[in-house]
């Protein structure tokens, strides 16, 4: 019940810039799948509205505590994340 306890810290890293620089992920929004297997984290830099999309979404396996997928170009400075699941 320690309020400062931490289970894991998982790095979210953006793709390299054209000049090769790797900038911080700047995570902003988080959602967890209904089955608790994955966390979805959005982030990216704050850029002018007319800048090319540079936001990133990371899919993190909560079992392995690792980034398992990355989606780039999702807009600028993305905050909100929602997971819509459907029955198969």
Residue pairs with C-beta under 8 A, 6 or more apart in sequence:
8 65
10 60
10 65
10 66
10 67
11 25
11 67
12 25
12 27
12 41
12 43
12 56
12 58
12 60
12 67
13 22
13 24
13 25
14 22
14 23
14 24
14 25
14 43
14 44
14 54
14 56
14 72
15 22
15 56
15 70
15 72
16 22
17 23
23 45
25 41
25 43
25 44
25 56
25 58
26 43
26 44
26 45
27 41
27 42
27 43
27 58
28 42
28 43
28 44
28 77
28 78
28 79
29 41
29 42
29 43
29 78
29 79
29 80
29 81
30 39
30 40
30 41
30 42
30 81
31 39
31 40
31 81
31 82
31 83
32 38
32 39
32 40
32 62
32 83
33 39
33 40
33 83
33 85
34 83
34 85
36 62
37 61
37 62
37 63
38 59
38 60
38 61
38 62
38 68
39 59
39 60
39 62
40 57
40 58
40 59
40 60
40 81
40 83
41 57
41 58
41 60
41 81
42 55
42 56
42 57
42 74
42 78
42 79
42 80
42 81
43 55
43 56
43 58
43 78
44 54
44 55
44 56
44 74
44 75
44 76
44 77
44 78
45 54
45 76
45 77
46 76
46 77
47 54
47 76
47 77
48 76
49 76
51 76
52 73
53 73
53 74
53 75
53 76
54 72
54 73
54 76
55 72
55 73
55 74
55 75
55 76
55 77
55 78
56 70
56 71
56 72
56 74
56 78
57 70
57 71
57 74
57 78
57 81
58 67
58 69
58 70
59 67
59 68
59 69
59 70
59 71
60 66
60 67
60 68
61 68
